[in-house]
Amino acid sequence: MTTSKWQDIPGMEPARLRWCNHADVLKVEFLGSRGTPEQMIGCWKAVQDLAIAHRLERILAVDLMDDEPLTGEQRQRFIQRLLESGISGRRWAYVARSADRVAHYEATQMDAQEMGLKVQVFGSAAEAERWLRFAG
């Protein structure tokens, strides 16, 4: 089933998440602010739950947040907690708010890949969609 109507995921404050099923890819936009790492884990878990409910294996997450990414120990704890919550088995493309921010997320990408997640960071949604659809 392919739809493209945006829907909000309630209860994610201070972040706002909206999603749609676009050509069998779960597309999610992260808006607002990150809050604590625990709140962000809840957001990513909600996305994983949506993917499971709609039987979607590919997720395109677009970062439109107005704050800074997690760093250092926060980032490591965040990834570990995501793994403990069962967030795996899907292909995740993450689009940074701007191309110059991709480097800020590369350490997170590498840490997540080392822990077994299929995730890639991009500077544009077009690149991310190509990777989701065509990369092996």
Beta strands, then each sheet from edge to edge (+ up, - down):
strand 1: 7-9
strand 2: 15-22
strand 3: 25-32
strand 4: 58-63
strand 5: 91-95
strand 6: 118-122
sheet 1: 1+ 2- 3+ 4+ 5+ 6+
end
